[in-house]
Amino acid sequence: MPPDPLSEAAARRHELTRSRAVQALRELDRAGAPVTFAGVAQAAGISRSWLYTQPDISGQIRRLRQKTDGASSADAIPAGQRATDASLRVRLTAALDRNKHLADENARLRRQLARALGDQRSAQTRSGNDPGC
């Protein structure tokens, strides 16, 4: 008995859908985007309900979703490289001390500049009143 054309078409459509789903899943994972059923379905142009019926694909989505669930920007940094509260306090205190030092230095330079400009203005005023110039 010859193969049924409808069955062959359904099998081809099924394999095409599977390959689109797997490709979308890989691209999302490679891009670092969240891997979810909705995201894979949208990227592949297929339905979420179909994804749930595919044990291997849905299992892979679940594994990748667990890998990225709850991953905040802090989780992107390995725990051993994250700053502790104590080290952050030390850095903050040092930054505040440096800012205070710079503010004091700016105030000193402003006073010095004002004094120099005042002296220059005084000298110009005196020389303008001096008939010998």
Contacts in CASP RR format, 6 or more apart in sequence:
PFRMAT RR
TARGET T0000
AUTHOR 0000-0000-0000
METHOD contacts of the structure
MODEL  1
MPPDPLSEAAARRHELTRSRAVQALRELDRAGAPVTFAGVAQAAGISRSW
LYTQPDISGQIRRLRQKTDGASSADAIPAGQRATDASLRVRLTAALDRNK
HLADENARLRRQLARALGDQRSAQTRSGNDPGC
17 44 0 8 1.000
17 46 0 8 1.000
17 50 0 8 1.000
18 54 0 8 1.000
18 57 0 8 1.000
20 44 0 8 1.000
20 45 0 8 1.000
20 46 0 8 1.000
21 40 0 8 1.000
21 41 0 8 1.000
21 44 0 8 1.000
21 46 0 8 1.000
21 50 0 8 1.000
21 51 0 8 1.000
21 54 0 8 1.000
21 57 0 8 1.000
22 57 0 8 1.000
23 44 0 8 1.000
24 39 0 8 1.000
24 40 0 8 1.000
24 43 0 8 1.000
24 44 0 8 1.000
24 45 0 8 1.000
25 35 0 8 1.000
25 40 0 8 1.000
25 44 0 8 1.000
25 57 0 8 1.000
25 60 0 8 1.000
25 61 0 8 1.000
25 64 0 8 1.000
27 43 0 8 1.000
28 34 0 8 1.000
28 35 0 8 1.000
28 39 0 8 1.000
28 40 0 8 1.000
28 43 0 8 1.000
29 35 0 8 1.000
29 64 0 8 1.000
32 68 0 8 1.000
34 65 0 8 1.000
34 68 0 8 1.000
35 61 0 8 1.000
35 64 0 8 1.000
35 65 0 8 1.000
35 67 0 8 1.000
35 68 0 8 1.000
36 61 0 8 1.000
36 65 0 8 1.000
37 48 0 8 1.000
37 51 0 8 1.000
37 52 0 8 1.000
37 58 0 8 1.000
37 61 0 8 1.000
38 48 0 8 1.000
40 51 0 8 1.000
40 57 0 8 1.000
40 61 0 8 1.000
41 47 0 8 1.000
41 48 0 8 1.000
41 50 0 8 1.000
41 51 0 8 1.000
51 57 0 8 1.000
51 58 0 8 1.000
51 61 0 8 1.000
52 58 0 8 1.000
74 82 0 8 1.000
83 91 0 8 1.000
127 133 0 8 1.000
END
